[in-house]
Amino acid sequence: MQYINQLGPVAALVAGILILVMPKLLNYIIALYLIIIGLAGLFGGR
């Protein structure tokens, strides 16, 4: 379970680096994040 706890910070770090390199990715990264959070909420994620 510790792997799952580390997934959030790692994903945030990768997303931050990608946004710095290619700022147009910001819209896609935010949209993907919101979709994942929404699906996790609907299907019993946290």
C-alpha positions as CSV (number, residue, x, y, z in Angstrom):
1,M,0.0,0.0,0.0
2,Q,2.9,2.3,0.4
3,Y,3.4,2.4,-3.4
4,I,-0.1,3.9,-3.7
5,N,0.7,6.6,-1.1
6,Q,3.7,7.7,-3.2
7,L,1.8,7.8,-6.4
8,G,0.3,11.3,-5.8
9,P,3.5,13.2,-5.1
10,V,5.3,11.5,-8.0
11,A,2.4,12.3,-10.4
12,A,2.4,15.9,-9.2
13,L,6.2,16.2,-9.7
14,V,6.0,14.8,-13.3
15,A,3.1,17.0,-14.1
16,G,4.9,20.1,-12.8
17,I,8.0,19.3,-14.9
18,L,5.9,18.7,-18.0
19,I,4.0,22.0,-17.5
20,L,7.3,23.9,-17.2
21,V,8.6,22.3,-20.4
22,M,5.4,22.5,-22.4
23,P,2.9,25.0,-20.9
24,K,0.1,24.0,-23.3
25,L,-0.1,20.7,-21.5
26,L,-1.6,22.4,-18.5
27,N,-5.1,22.2,-19.8
28,Y,-4.8,18.4,-20.6
29,I,-3.1,17.6,-17.2
30,I,-5.8,19.4,-15.3
31,A,-8.6,17.8,-17.3
32,L,-7.1,14.4,-16.8
33,Y,-6.7,15.0,-13.1
34,L,-10.3,16.1,-12.7
35,I,-11.5,13.0,-14.6
36,I,-9.5,10.7,-12.5
37,I,-10.6,12.3,-9.2
38,G,-14.2,12.2,-10.4
39,L,-14.1,8.5,-11.4
40,A,-12.4,7.6,-8.1
41,G,-15.2,9.4,-6.2
42,L,-17.9,7.7,-8.2
43,F,-16.4,4.2,-8.0
44,G,-15.3,4.3,-4.3
45,G,-11.8,5.5,-4.5
46,R,-10.9,7.2,-1.1
